Amino acid sequence: MNRRNFLACAAITPLFANEMIQDTDDIYLSKEEWELLVSINARLKRVKRQIGFGNFNLVSYNDTLFYARNYHKIGAFTKKEIAFIDKLFNEDQNQYGFYGPKTCFDINNKVSRKEVKKIPRTGHYIFKGKPLEDYENLIKDVGDTLILTSGVRNVVKQLSLYVNKIYNCGGNMTKASISIAPPGYSYHTVSDFDVGRKGWGYKNFTADFASTYEFSKMRKLDYIGMRYKKDNSDGVRFEPWHVEVI
């Protein structure tokens, strides 16, 4: 994935061209990579529909490949798609402006259901131990207007979010990588979780969450941290909703 000039991107799609006018130094997918990404994105969504939202948060990579091979509604991942997924998981993310540490080195990482607890009416799980204790204490200390918006994300779930973000960014890898951690780099795979304010919907994943009563209460608590503060060294956008398990 090298820097693309304007003409090369314009030949792929107008969306690429519009993005490139604004971000001439950003790194974009090639035409072949874009086509693979579109296919992978659609296939992962079919996996999620087949196994369910909650299960998709935990499913391993090998199990995902198994489901794809055995359910015709999904369709098996091609060799090129698998190679591209492997590249996304293993390549150096610094080139895109993401400087966070790798949290998971096994693309087939497994999450045992014995390690996690499903939080009612959310579809999400939290790791037992300190993460679960923090979440339960947050509800007590902040109040029941606080909700879990995202918990455990195994590699496949993070891959799906990352691929979809790249798609929505028109193939702009640089723009996508400051918005969401690449697979293998998310703390959701090992500990952290997201919270929000009931009834706020998508606004819970914007900087506006920092203006809420719930956030102001959270900032006074010493048993949690905020993973991605403003101007953090990982190169990630400000995420006041992301709870750091410390």
SEBADREN-903778 format. One record per atom (N, C-alpha, C): residue number from 1; atom name; x, y, z. Coordinates in steps of 0.1 Angstrom, whole numbers. Layout:
<pts>
   n atom     x     y     z
 NUM   CA     X     Y     Z
...
</pts>
This chain:
<pts>
   n atom     x     y     z
   1    N     8   -12     0
   1   CA     0     0     0
   1    C     9    12     0
   2    N    11    19   -12
   2   CA    19    30   -13
   2    C    10    43   -15
   3    N    17    54   -14
   3   CA     9    67   -16
   3    C     5    67   -31
   4    N    -8    71   -33
   4   CA   -13    71   -47
   4    C   -15    85   -52
   5    N   -12    88   -64
   5   CA   -14   101   -70
   5    C   -29   103   -73
   6    N   -32   115   -76
   6   CA   -46   118   -79
   6    C   -52   110   -90
   7    N   -45   109  -101
   7   CA   -50   103  -113
   7    C   -53    88  -111
   8    N   -44    82  -103
   8   CA   -46    67  -100
   8    C   -59    65   -92
   9    N   -61    74   -83
   9   CA   -73    72   -74
   9    C   -86    76   -82
  10    N   -85    86   -91
  10   CA   -96    90   -98
  10    C  -101    79  -108
  11    N   -91    70  -112
  11   CA   -95    59  -121
  11    C  -102    49  -113
  12    N  -101    48  -100
  12   CA  -108    38   -92
  12    C  -123    41   -90
  13    N  -125    53   -84
  13   CA  -139    57   -81
  13    C  -139    72   -78
  14    N  -149    80   -81
  14   CA  -150    94   -77
  14    C  -148    96   -62
  15    N  -152    87   -54
  15   CA  -151    89   -40
  15    C  -136    90   -36
  16    N  -128    81   -42
  16   CA  -114    82   -39
  16    C  -108    95   -43
  17    N  -112   100   -55
  17   CA  -107   113   -60
  17    C  -111   124   -51
  18    N  -123   125   -46
  18   CA  -128   135   -37
  18    C  -119   135   -25
  19    N  -117   124   -19
  19   CA  -109   123    -7
  19    C   -95   127    -9
  20    N   -89   124   -21
  20   CA   -75   127   -24
  20    C   -73   141   -26
  21    N   -83   149   -31
  21   CA   -82   163   -32
  21    C   -79   169   -18
  22    N   -85   164    -8
  22   CA   -84   170     5
  22    C   -72   164    13
  23    N   -68   152    10
  23   CA   -58   145    18
  23    C   -47   139     9
  24    N   -39   148     3
  24   CA   -29   143    -7
  24    C   -18   135    -1
  25    N   -16   136    12
  25   CA    -5   128    19
  25    C   -10   115    25
  26    N   -23   112    24
  26   CA   -29   100    30
  26    C   -26    88    21
  27    N   -26    77    27
  27   CA   -24    64    20
  27    C   -37    57    17
  28    N   -39    54     4
  28   CA   -51    48    -1
  28    C   -49    33    -5
  29    N   -60    26    -6
  29   CA   -59    12   -11
  29    C   -57    13   -26
  30    N   -51     3   -32
  30   CA   -51     2   -47
  30    C   -65    -3   -52
  31    N   -67    -3   -64
  31   CA   -80    -8   -70
  31    C   -82   -22   -66
  32    N   -72   -31   -67
  32   CA   -74   -45   -63
  32    C   -77   -46   -49
  33    N   -70   -39   -40
  33   CA   -72   -40   -26
  33    C   -86   -35   -22
  34    N   -90   -24   -29
  34   CA  -104   -19   -27
  34    C  -115   -30   -30
  35    N  -113   -37   -41
  35   CA  -122   -47   -45
  35    C  -122   -59   -35
  36    N  -111   -62   -30
  36   CA  -110   -72   -19
  36    C  -117   -68    -6
  37    N  -114   -55    -3
  37   CA  -120   -50     9
  37    C  -136   -50     8
  38    N  -141   -46    -3
  38   CA  -156   -46    -5
  38    C  -161   -60    -3
  39    N  -155   -70    -9
  39   CA  -159   -83    -8
  39    C  -158   -89     7
  40    N  -147   -86    13
  40   CA  -145   -90    27
  40    C  -155   -83    37
  41    N  -158   -71    34
  41   CA  -167   -63    43
  41    C  -181   -70    42
  42    N  -185   -73    30
  42   CA  -199   -79    28
  42    C  -199   -93    34
  43    N  -188  -100    32
  43   CA  -188  -114    37
  43    C  -189  -114    53
  44    N  -181  -105    59
  44   CA  -181  -105    74
  44    C  -195  -101    79
  45    N  -202   -92    72
  45   CA  -216   -88    76
  45    C  -225  -100    75
  46    N  -223  -109    65
  46   CA  -231  -121    63
  46    C  -228  -131    75
  47    N  -215  -131    79
  47   CA  -212  -140    90
  47    C  -220  -135   103
  48    N  -220  -122   105
  48   CA  -226  -117   117
  48    C  -241  -120   117
  49    N  -247  -118   105
  49   CA  -262  -121   104
  49    C  -264  -136   107
  50    N  -255  -145   102
  50   CA  -257  -159   104
  50    C  -255  -164   118
  51    N  -245  -159   125
  51   CA  -243  -164   139
  51    C  -248  -155   150
  52    N  -253  -143   146
  52   CA  -258  -134   156
  52    C  -248  -123   162
  53    N  -253  -112   166
  53   CA  -245  -101   170
  53    C  -236  -104   182
  54    N  -242  -110   192
  54   CA  -235  -114   204
  54    C  -223  -123   201
  55    N  -226  -134   194
  55   CA  -216  -144   190
  55    C  -205  -138   182
  56    N  -209  -128   174
  56   CA  -199  -122   165
  56    C  -188  -114   173
  57    N  -192  -110   184
  57   CA  -182  -103   193
  57    C  -171  -112   198
  58    N  -174  -125   199
  58   CA  -164  -134   204
  58    C  -158  -144   194
  59    N  -164  -146   183
  59   CA  -160  -156   173
  59    C  -145  -155   170
  60    N  -139  -167   168
  60   CA  -125  -167   164
  60    C  -124  -167   149
  61    N  -112  -164   144
  61   CA  -109  -163   130
  61    C  -112  -177   123
  62    N  -106  -187   129
  62   CA  -108  -201   123
  62    C  -122  -205   122
  63    N  -130  -202   133
  63   CA  -144  -205   133
  63    C  -151  -197   122
  64    N  -147  -184   121
  64   CA  -153  -176   110
  64    C  -151  -182    96
  65    N  -139  -187    94
  65   CA  -136  -193    81
  65    C  -144  -206    79
  66    N  -146  -213    90
  66   CA  -155  -225    90
  66    C  -169  -222    87
  67    N  -175  -212    93
  67   CA  -189  -208    90
  67    C  -190  -204    76
  68    N  -180  -196    71
  68   CA  -181  -192    57
  68    C  -181  -203    47
  69    N  -173  -213    50
  69   CA  -172  -225    41
  69    C  -184  -233    41
  70    N  -191  -233    53
  70   CA  -202  -243    54
  70    C  -216  -237    53
  71    N  -217  -224    52
  71   CA  -230  -218    50
  71    C  -230  -210    36
  72    N  -238  -215    27
  72   CA  -237  -210    14
  72    C  -242  -195    13
  73    N  -250  -191    23
  73   CA  -254  -177    23
  73    C  -242  -168    26
  74    N  -232  -173    32
  74   CA  -220  -165    35
  74    C  -210  -167    23
  75    N  -206  -179    20
  75   CA  -196  -181     9
  75    C  -182  -181    15
  76    N  -174  -191    11
  76   CA  -161  -192    16
  76    C  -152  -180    12
  77    N  -143  -176    21
  77   CA  -133  -166    18
  77    C  -124  -171     8
  78    N  -120  -163    -2
  78   CA  -111  -167   -13
  78    C   -97  -166    -7
  79    N   -87  -172   -14
  79   CA   -73  -171   -10
  79    C   -68  -157   -10
  80    N   -72  -149   -20
  80   CA   -68  -135   -20
  80    C   -74  -127    -8
  81    N   -86  -130    -5
  81   CA   -92  -123     7
  81    C   -85  -127    20
  82    N   -82  -140    21
  82   CA   -75  -144    33
  82    C   -61  -138    34
  83    N   -54  -137    23
  83   CA   -41  -131    22
  83    C   -42  -116    26
  84    N   -52  -109    21
  84   CA   -54   -95    24
  84    C   -57   -93    39
  85    N   -65  -102    45
  85   CA   -68  -101    59
  85    C   -56  -103    67
  86    N   -48  -113    63
  86   CA   -35  -115    70
  86    C   -26  -103    69
  87    N   -26   -96    58
  87   CA   -18   -84    57
  87    C   -23   -73    66
  88    N   -36   -71    67
  88   CA   -42   -61    75
  88    C   -38   -64    90
  89    N   -37   -76    94
  89   CA   -34   -80   108
  89    C   -20   -78   111
  90    N   -11   -81   101
  90   CA     3   -82   104
  90    C    12   -70   100
  91    N     6   -61    91
  91   CA    15   -50    86
  91    C    17   -40    97
  92    N    28   -32    94
  92   CA    31   -21   103
  92    C    21    -9   102
  93    N    14    -7   113
  93   CA     4     3   113
  93    C     9    18   114
  94    N    22    19   117
  94   CA    28    32   119
  94    C    27    40   106
  95    N    27    33    95
  95   CA    27    40    82
  95    C    14    48    79
  96    N     4    44    87
  96   CA    -9    51    85
  96    C   -12    61    96
  97    N    -2    62   105
  97   CA    -4    72   116
  97    C    -9    66   129
  98    N   -10    53   130
  98   CA   -15    46   142
  98    C    -3    41   149
  99    N     0    46   162
  99   CA    12    42   169
  99    C    10    34   182
 100    N    -2    29   183
 100   CA    -6    22   195
 100    C     1     8   195
 101    N     3     2   207
 101   CA    10   -11   207
 101    C     0   -23   203
 102    N     6   -33   199
 102   CA    -2   -45   195
 102    C    -6   -52   208
 103    N   -19   -55   209
 103   CA   -24   -61   221
 103    C   -27   -76   219
 104    N   -27   -81   207
 104   CA   -30   -95   204
 104    C   -22   -99   192
 105    N   -13  -109   193
 105   CA    -5  -114   182
 105    C   -10  -126   175
 106    N   -21  -132   180
 106   CA   -26  -144   174
 106    C   -39  -141   166
 107    N   -39  -142   153
 107   CA   -51  -138   145
 107    C   -62  -148   149
 108    N   -59  -160   154
 108   CA   -69  -169   158
 108    C   -72  -169   173
 109    N   -70  -158   179
 109   CA   -72  -156   193
 109    C   -86  -162   197
 110    N   -87  -169   208
 110   CA   -99  -175   212
 110    C  -103  -169   226
 111    N  -116  -166   227
 111   CA  -122  -160   239
 111    C  -132  -171   244
 112    N  -128  -176   256
 112   CA  -137  -186   262
 112    C  -149  -179   269
 113    N  -161  -185   268
 113   CA  -172  -179   274
 113    C  -171  -179   290
 114    N  -162  -188   295
 114   CA  -159  -188   309
 114    C  -152  -175   314
 115    N  -145  -169   304
 115   CA  -138  -157   307
 115    C  -146  -144   307
 116    N  -158  -145   302
 116   CA  -166  -133   300
 116    C  -180  -134   306
 117    N  -186  -122   308
 117   CA  -200  -122   312
 117    C  -208  -113   302
 118    N  -220  -119   298
 118   CA  -228  -111   289
 118    C  -237  -101   297
 119    N  -237   -89   293
 119   CA  -244   -78   300
 119    C  -258   -78   294
 120    N  -268   -80   302
 120   CA  -282   -80   297
 120    C  -286   -68   289
 121    N  -294   -70   279
 121   CA  -300   -60   270
 121    C  -290   -52   263
 122    N  -278   -57   261
 122   CA  -267   -49   254
 122    C  -262   -57   242
 123    N  -262   -71   243
 123   CA  -256   -79   232
 123    C  -241   -79   234
 124    N  -235   -73   244
 124   CA  -221   -72   246
 124    C  -216   -80   258
 125    N  -203   -84   258
 125   CA  -197   -91   269
 125    C  -186   -82   275
 126    N  -183   -85   288
 126   CA  -172   -79   295
 126    C  -163   -90   301
 127    N  -150   -88   301
 127   CA  -141   -98   307
 127    C  -144   -98   322
 128    N  -144  -110   328
 128   CA  -145  -111   342
 128    C  -132  -106   349
 129    N  -133  -104   362
 129   CA  -121   -98   369
 129    C  -122   -83   369
 130    N  -111   -76   368
 130   CA  -111   -62   369
 130    C  -121   -54   359
 131    N  -121   -58   347
 131   CA  -131   -51   338
 131    C  -145   -52   343
 132    N  -150   -64   346
 132   CA  -163   -65   351
 132    C  -166   -58   364
 133    N  -156   -58   373
 133   CA  -157   -51   386
 133    C  -158   -36   383
 134    N  -150   -31   373
 134   CA  -150   -17   370
 134    C  -164   -13   364
 135    N  -169   -21   356
 135   CA  -182   -18   350
 135    C  -193   -18   360
 136    N  -193   -27   369
 136   CA  -203   -28   379
 136    C  -202   -16   389
 137    N  -190   -12   392
 137   CA  -188    -1   401
 137    C  -192    12   394
 138    N  -189    13   381
 138   CA  -194    25   373
 138    C  -209    27   374
 139    N  -216    16   372
 139   CA  -231    17   373
 139    C  -235    22   386
 140    N  -228    17   397
 140   CA  -232    22   411
 140    C  -228    36   413
 141    N  -216    40   408
 141   CA  -211    54   411
 141    C  -216    65   402
 142    N  -219    61   389
 142   CA  -224    71   380
 142    C  -239    71   379
 143    N  -245    59   379
 143   CA  -260    58   378
 143    C  -264    49   367
 144    N  -277    46   367
 144   CA  -282    37   357
 144    C  -285    44   344
 145    N  -282    56   342
 145   CA  -283    63   329
 145    C  -270    59   321
 146    N  -260    53   327
 146   CA  -248    49   320
 146    C  -251    35   314
 147    N  -247    33   302
 147   CA  -249    20   295
 147    C  -236    15   289
 148    N  -235     2   287
 148   CA  -224    -4   280
 148    C  -227    -4   265
 149    N  -218     3   257
 149   CA  -221     4   243
 149    C  -212    -5   235
 150    N  -201   -10   240
 150   CA  -192   -20   234
 150    C  -183   -26   244
 151    N  -182   -40   244
 151   CA  -174   -47   253
 151    C  -163   -54   247
 152    N  -163   -68   249
 152   CA  -152   -76   243
 152    C  -154   -76   228
 153    N  -143   -74   221
 153   CA  -142   -75   206
 153    C  -130   -84   203
 154    N  -133   -97   199
 154   CA  -122  -105   195
 154    C  -117  -100   181
 155    N  -107  -106   176
 155   CA  -100  -102   164
 155    C  -110  -100   152
 156    N  -119  -109   150
 156   CA  -128  -108   138
 156    C  -137   -96   140
 157    N  -143   -94   152
 157   CA  -151   -82   153
 157    C  -144   -70   151
 158    N  -131   -69   156
 158   CA  -124   -57   153
 158    C  -120   -55   138
 159    N  -117   -66   132
 159   CA  -114   -67   118
 159    C  -126   -61   110
 160    N  -138   -66   114
 160   CA  -150   -61   107
 160    C  -152   -46   109
 161    N  -150   -41   121
 161   CA  -152   -27   123
 161    C  -142   -19   115
 162    N  -129   -24   115
 162   CA  -118   -17   108
 162    C  -121   -17    93
 163    N  -125   -28    87
 163   CA  -127   -30    73
 163    C  -139   -20    69
 164    N  -149   -20    77
 164   CA  -161   -12    74
 164    C  -157     3    75
 165    N  -148     7    84
 165   CA  -144    21    85
 165    C  -135    25    73
 166    N  -127    16    68
 166   CA  -119    18    56
 166    C  -128    20    44
 167    N  -138    12    44
 167   CA  -148    13    33
 167    C  -155    26    33
 168    N  -160    31    45
 168   CA  -167    43    47
 168    C  -158    55    44
 169    N  -145    53    45
 169   CA  -135    64    43
 169    C  -130    63    28
 170    N  -137    55    20
 170   CA  -133    55     6
 170    C  -120    49     3
 171    N  -115    40    12
 171   CA  -102    34    10
 171    C   -90    41    16
 172    N   -93    52    23
 172   CA   -83    60    29
 172    C   -78    54    42
 173    N   -67    47    42
 173   CA   -62    39    53
 173    C   -58    49    64
 174    N   -52    60    61
 174   CA   -48    70    71
 174    C   -59    75    79
 175    N   -70    79    72
 175   CA   -82    84    79
 175    C   -89    74    88
 176    N   -89    61    83
 176   CA   -96    50    90
 176    C   -88    47   103
 177    N   -75    47   102
 177   CA   -67    43   113
 177    C   -66    52   125
 178    N   -71    65   123
 178   CA   -72    74   135
 178    C   -85    73   141
 179    N   -95    66   134
 179   CA  -108    65   139
 179    C  -111    52   147
 180    N  -104    41   143
 180   CA  -106    28   150
 180    C   -93    20   149
 181    N   -90    13   160
 181   CA   -78     5   160
 181    C   -78    -6   151
 182    N   -68    -9   144
 182   CA   -67   -21   135
 182    C   -69   -34   143
 183    N   -72   -45   136
 183   CA   -73   -58   143
 183    C   -60   -62   149
 184    N   -60   -66   162
 184   CA   -47   -70   168
 184    C   -42   -58   177
 185    N   -48   -46   175
 185   CA   -43   -34   183
 185    C   -54   -29   192
 186    N   -65   -35   193
 186   CA   -76   -30   201
 186    C   -75   -35   216
 187    N   -77   -26   225
 187   CA   -77   -30   239
 187    C   -90   -37   243
 188    N  -100   -36   234
 188   CA  -113   -43   236
 188    C  -110   -59   235
 189    N  -100   -63   229
 189   CA   -96   -77   227
 189    C   -91   -83   240
 190    N   -86   -74   249
 190   CA   -80   -79   261
 190    C   -86   -73   274
 191    N   -92   -61   274
 191   CA   -97   -56   287
 191    C  -108   -45   286
 192    N  -105   -35   278
 192   CA  -113   -22   278
 192    C  -128   -24   273
 193    N  -136   -14   276
 193   CA  -150   -14   271
 193    C  -154     1   269
 194    N  -165     3   262
 194   CA  -171    16   259
 194    C  -184    18   267
 195    N  -186    30   271
 195   CA  -199    33   278
 195    C  -205    45   271
 196    N  -218    47   274
 196   CA  -225    59   269
 196    C  -237    63   278
 197    N  -244    72   273
 197   CA  -256    78   280
 197    C  -268    72   273
 198    N  -277    67   281
 198   CA  -289    61   276
 198    C  -297    71   267
 199    N  -301    66   255
 199   CA  -309    75   246
 199    C  -301    84   237
 200    N  -287    83   238
 200   CA  -279    92   230
 200    C  -275    86   217
 201    N  -276    73   215
 201   CA  -273    67   202
 201    C  -259    69   198
 202    N  -258    73   185
 202   CA  -245    75   179
 202    C  -237    86   186
 203    N  -243    96   192
 203   CA  -236   107   199
 203    C  -227   102   210
 204    N  -230    90   215
 204   CA  -221    84   225
 204    C  -207    81   219
 205    N  -206    80   206
 205   CA  -193    78   200
 205    C  -187    90   193
 206    N  -190   102   199
 206   CA  -185   114   195
 206    C  -179   122   207
 207    N  -172   133   204
 207   CA  -166   141   215
 207    C  -177   147   224
 208    N  -189   147   219
 208   CA  -200   153   227
 208    C  -202   146   240
 209    N  -198   133   240
 209   CA  -200   125   253
 209    C  -193   132   264
 210    N  -182   139   261
 210   CA  -174   146   272
 210    C  -182   157   279
 211    N  -193   161   273
 211   CA  -201   172   279
 211    C  -212   166   288
 212    N  -213   153   289
 212   CA  -224   147   296
 212    C  -222   147   311
 213    N  -232   146   319
 213   CA  -232   144   333
 213    C  -224   131   337
 214    N  -227   121   329
 214   CA  -221   108   331
 214    C  -206   108   330
 215    N  -201   116   320
 215   CA  -187   117   318
 215    C  -180   125   330
 216    N  -187   135   334
 216   CA  -181   143   345
 216    C  -180   135   358
 217    N  -189   126   360
 217   CA  -189   117   371
 217    C  -177   107   370
 218    N  -176   102   358
 218   CA  -165    92   355
 218    C  -151    98   358
 219    N  -149   110   354
 219   CA  -136   116   355
 219    C  -131   118   369
 220    N  -141   117   379
 220   CA  -137   118   393
 220    C  -133   105   399
 221    N  -135    94   392
 221   CA  -132    81   397
 221    C  -117    77   395
 222    N  -111    71   405
 222   CA   -97    68   403
 222    C   -94    54   400
 223    N  -104    45   398
 223   CA  -102    31   395
 223    C  -102    28   380
 224    N  -105    38   372
 224   CA  -105    37   357
 224    C   -97    48   351
 225    N   -94    47   338
 225   CA   -87    57   331
 225    C   -94    60   318
 226    N   -90    70   310
 226   CA   -95    72   297
 226    C   -83    69   287
 227    N   -86    59   279
 227   CA   -75    53   271
 227    C   -70    64   261
 228    N   -79    70   254
 228   CA   -75    79   243
 228    C   -79    94   246
 229    N   -70   100   253
 229   CA   -72   115   256
 229    C   -69   123   244
 230    N   -72   136   245
 230   CA   -68   145   234
 230    C   -53   145   231
 231    N   -49   144   218
 231   CA   -35   145   214
 231    C   -27   133   221
 232    N   -34   121   221
 232   CA   -27   110   227
 232    C   -16   105   217
 233    N    -6    98   223
 233   CA     6    94   215
 233    C     3    82   206
 234    N    -9    76   207
 234   CA   -12    65   198
 234    C   -17    70   185
 235    N   -20    83   184
 235   CA   -25    89   171
 235    C   -40    86   169
 236    N   -47    82   180
 236   CA   -61    80   179
 236    C   -69    92   182
 237    N   -81    94   176
 237   CA   -89   105   179
 237    C   -93   105   194
 238    N   -98   116   199
 238   CA  -103   117   213
 238    C  -115   108   215
 239    N  -114    99   225
 239   CA  -125    90   227
 239    C  -129    90   242
 240    N  -137   100   246
 240   CA  -141   101   261
 240    C  -149    89   265
 241    N  -155    82   256
 241   CA  -164    71   260
 241    C  -156    58   263
 242    N  -143    57   259
 242   CA  -135    45   260
 242    C  -129    44   274
 243    N  -134    34   281
 243   CA  -129    32   295
 243    C  -116    23   295
 244    N  -106    29   301
 244   CA   -93    21   302
 244    C   -93    14   315
 245    N   -91     1   314
 245   CA   -90    -8   326
 245    C   -76    -7   331
 246    N   -74    -2   343
 246   CA   -60     0   348
 246    C   -57    -9   361
</pts>
